[in-house]
Amino acid sequence: MKRIFVAALLGFAVGLPASAQPMHDGTPLEMLGALRGQLNLNTSQQQQWDNAVALSASVHDALRASFQQRQAALQAELAKAEPDFASIASASDSAHARLGALHKQARDAWLALYATFSPEQKAIARDAIKTKIDQIQARRAAHRRGAAAPS
């Protein structure tokens, strides 16, 4: 029990996520992936779409690589007699800043695309995002109910 507590505390302190799994669906505009055909994108919008998708993919790859690097660095420190957790925390902070900048680039690409949408395209996007958010909230509520149920 003490070992689990220490591992959780260290993970929280150095900024490691609880799992290596990325967040599903990303930003609200990234949720539009399944609607690409319904949006009837023009050539310019299609190019912006492709760019936004590529940026989102690069953010996902960078997140995964960063997690693996931080996990390896933490394991290397834990193997030492006197681990230097300050260096792990500093590296984690640097990774967060770098990843934050990448995330903003991808977000800005999606926002730039959205700015070119017609009112009809924006309505399709709005409705899809509302539906997706409702689904996510329903899953979370079901998960909470399941977690609260006695075993």
N, C-alpha and C positions, 0 to 999 in steps of 0.2 A: 504494500500500500504506500509506504514512504517513497519507494522508487518511482511509482506512478506519479505521485504528487510532485516530486522533484522534477521529473521529466516534463510534466505539464507546466510547472512554474518556469522552467528554463525555456521551453518553447514559447511561452507568452512573453518572457523577458527579451528574447532575441527576435521576436517577430515572426516566428515560423507559423505557417498556417496549420490548422488541426489536421489537414490532409493534403496530399499532393494534387487532389482533384481541383480543376479550375471551377470557378462559378459557371453554372450553366446559363447560356443565353446572353451573358455580358450586359451591355447597356441596353436600355429600351429600344434604341434604333437598331441594334444588332439583332434584336428579336424579329426583325422584318425578313430575315433570310428566307423563310418559307413563302413569303409573299411576293417575291421578286417578279414573278409572272403577272400577278394581279396589278402591280403598280404601273405596268406599261411604260417602262423607263425609256427616255429618248437616248440618243447616242451619247450625248454629254453626260447625262445622268448615269448611264451604264458604265462609263469610264470612271466616274466618281465612285460608283458602287464597287467596282473591282478594286479600286485603290483602298477604299474603306475596309473591304473584306481582307485585303492583303495586310493592311496595318493591324487589324484585329488579330489575324493569325500570328503576326510577328510578336504582338504583345503576349499572346497565349504561349508561344514558344519561349519567350524571354522569361515569363513567369515560371514555367516548368523548369527551365535551366537554372534559374535563380534559386528555386526551392531545392533542387538537387545539390547545388553548390553550397548553400547554407547548411543543408543537412550533413553533407560530407565534412564541412568545416566544424560543425558541432560535434560530430562523432570523433574527429581527430582531436579536438580539445578534450573531450571526455576520456580519451585514452591516455591523456597525460596525468601525471601525479597531481599537478596543480593547474587545472584548466584556466585559461584566460578568457573569461566570459565577456569582459569589456571589449576585447577585440572582435568577438563574435557579434556583439551588439552594434559596434561601430560598422562592421561590414554589412550587417542587416539594415542599418539606417541608410547606408549608401545605396544598397540595392533597392530599398523602398523609394528613394528619391529618383533613381534612374528609371525604375518601373513606372513611377507616377508620371514622369515626363512622357514615356511611351504611351501610357494609357490616355493622356490628354491629347496626344497626336491623333490617336485612333478616334477618340470621342469627337474631336474637332472635324475630322474627315466625315464622320456620320452626320454631324450637325450641318456641315457645308452642303452635303447632299440633300438633307431634309429641307434646307432653305430654298432649294431649286424645285421642290415639289409643288404641283398644282393643288388647289383646294381639294380636289377629288383624291389625289394621292395622299394628302395629309389626313383626310378622313379615313382612308383605308389603313394608314399607319396608326392613327389614334385608336381605331377599333381593335386592331390586332394587338396593340400594346396593352390596352385595357383587358382584353381577353387573357393574354399571357400572364399579366400580373394577377388577375383573379385566380388563374390556375395555380400559380406559385403560392399564393396565400392559402388556397384550399389545401394544397399538399402540406404546407407548414402546419396548418391547423390540425390536419389529420395526424401528422407526425407527433405534434404535441399531445394530442389525445391518446395516441398509442403509447407514448413515453410515460404518460401519467397513469395509464392502466396498470393495475397490479399484475405481477408476474406469477 
